[in-house]
């Protein structure tokens, strides 16, 4: 039985059965979880030129398409499956994200986790700061979620007395923002 993804490809280019066998054998070893639907998508993108100009339908070309696809999958979508940044990691820690893209990914991971039921207190406190920097949350939004005593102390400049209350307020602000995004049907905060 022929692979339906290769049948799709044969609508546009000639692919020998020997090439199909060798590619299929290699894919089973290198990418055993690759689905027929993914392979069809890869072939569609390949024929459309997303992986460069097509000169021949040989083993190297087809495997190159799959490797490009898997590399992009690993860098773009699978980061959502990675663990959240430990909330106790300090800015001087080597694991602390330093780039905008890394922080945008962290916010997306938090949002994805929130949609799955993870509570905001498990998010790094600087996720709030990232959202503030991008004007998604107002910098003082967290104050309205603090207790009235803590709000008074905060306004008087006694920050250290209400540190946990500030963090709780920031987490509630994040939850409120994420709820609004969810209600509007967004699956990500940042498009990467």
C-alpha positions in Angstrom: 0.0 0.0 0.0 1.3 3.4 -0.9 1.7 6.2 1.6 -1.1 8.8 1.0 1.3 11.7 1.5 3.4 10.4 -1.4 0.3 10.0 -3.5 -0.4 13.7 -2.8 3.2 14.6 -3.9 2.8 12.5 -7.1 0.1 14.9 -8.2 2.8 17.5 -8.7 6.1 15.7 -9.2 7.2 12.3 -10.3 8.5 10.2 -7.3 9.8 6.7 -7.8 8.7 3.9 -5.5 12.3 3.3 -4.6 12.6 6.9 -3.4 9.4 6.5 -1.4 10.6 3.3 0.3 14.0 4.8 1.2 12.4 8.0 2.6 9.8 6.0 4.5 12.5 3.8 6.0 14.6 6.8 7.1 11.6 8.6 8.5 10.6 5.6 10.7 14.1 5.7 12.2 14.6 9.5 12.6 11.1 10.7 13.2 8.9 7.8 14.3 6.1 10.1 15.6 5.7 11.9 12.3 2.1 11.6 11.1 0.7 11.2 7.6 -1.0 14.6 8.0 2.3 16.3 9.0 4.1 14.6 6.1 1.4 15.8 3.7 1.7 19.3 5.1 5.5 19.1 4.6 5.1 18.0 1.0 2.6 20.8 0.3 5.0 23.4 1.7 7.9 21.8 -0.2 6.1 21.8 -3.5 5.1 25.4 -2.9 8.8 26.4 -2.4 8.8 27.0 1.3 12.0 24.9 1.6 13.7 26.3 -1.5 13.5 25.6 -5.2 12.6 22.1 -6.2 14.9 20.5 -8.8 14.3 16.8 -8.2 12.2 14.5 -6.0 15.1 12.5 -4.6 15.7 11.2 -1.1 17.9 14.1 0.0 15.3 16.7 -1.1 12.4 15.1 0.7 14.4 14.3 3.9 15.7 17.9 3.8 12.1 19.1 3.8 11.2 17.0 6.8 14.3 18.1 8.7 13.5 21.7 8.0 10.0 21.2 9.2 11.0 19.4 12.4 13.6 22.1 13.2 11.0 24.8 12.8 8.6 22.8 14.9 11.1 22.5 17.7 11.9 26.1 17.8 8.4 27.6 17.4 5.7 25.3 18.8 7.3 22.9 21.1 8.6 25.6 23.5 5.0 25.7 24.8 5.5 22.1 26.1 8.7 23.1 28.0 8.5 23.7 31.7 7.7 27.2 33.1 10.5 29.3 34.4 11.1 28.7 38.1 9.6 31.7 40.0 12.6 31.8 42.3 15.1 32.3 39.6 16.9 35.6 40.1 18.0 37.9 37.3 21.7 36.9 37.8 20.9 33.2 37.2 22.2 31.8 33.8 18.7 30.3 33.2 17.0 33.8 33.4 15.7 34.8 30.0 17.6 37.8 28.6 16.0 38.4 25.2 12.6 39.7 24.2 11.8 36.6 22.3 12.6 34.4 25.3 10.3 36.5 27.5 7.5 36.4 24.9 7.8 32.6 24.8 7.7 32.5 28.6 4.5 34.6 28.6 3.0 32.3 25.9 4.0 29.3 28.0 2.3 30.8 31.1 -0.9 31.6 29.1 -0.9 28.1 27.7 -0.5 26.7 31.2 -3.2 29.0 32.6 -5.6 27.7 30.0 -4.8 24.2 31.2 -5.6 25.1 34.8 -2.2 26.2 36.2 -2.5 28.9 38.8 -0.6 32.2 38.2 1.4 31.9 41.5 3.5 29.4 39.6 4.5 32.0 37.0 7.7 34.0 37.3 6.9 37.5 38.7 8.6 39.1 35.8 5.9 37.8 33.5 3.8 40.7 34.8 6.7 43.1 34.0 6.9 41.8 30.5 3.2 42.5 30.0 3.6 46.0 31.5 6.5 46.8 29.2 4.3 45.9 26.2 1.4 48.0 27.5 -0.8 44.9 27.9 -1.3 45.6 31.6 -1.0 49.0 33.2 2.0 49.3 35.6 -0.1 49.9 38.6 -2.9 47.4 37.7 -1.8 45.1 40.5 -2.7 47.6 43.3 -6.5 47.1 42.9 -6.0 43.4 43.7 -4.1 44.1 47.0 -5.8 44.3 50.4 -6.9 47.8 51.4 -4.3 47.9 54.2 -1.6 46.9 51.7 -2.8 49.5 49.2 -2.4 52.2 51.8 1.1 51.0 52.8 2.1 50.7 49.2 1.0 54.3 48.5 3.0 55.5 51.5 6.1 53.9 50.1 6.5 51.0 52.5 7.0 48.4 49.8 8.9 45.8 51.7 6.0 45.3 54.2 3.7 44.2 51.5 5.9 42.2 49.2 3.8 39.0 49.2 0.6 41.1 48.7 2.2 42.8 45.7 3.1 39.5 44.2 -0.4 38.2 44.8 -1.8 41.4 43.2 0.4 40.9 40.2 -0.7 37.3 39.8 -4.3 38.3 40.0 -3.7 41.0 37.3 -2.1 38.3 35.1 -5.1 36.0 35.6 -7.5 38.8 34.8 -5.6 39.7 31.6 -5.3 36.0 30.6 -9.1 35.6 31.2 -9.8 38.6 28.8 -7.6 37.1 26.2 -9.2 33.7 26.5 -12.7 35.2 26.3 -11.6 36.9 23.0 -10.5 33.6 21.6 -6.7 34.1 21.6 -4.6 31.0 21.8 -1.3 33.0 22.4 -0.4 36.4 23.7 2.6 36.9 21.4 2.8 35.8 17.8 6.3 34.5 17.2 
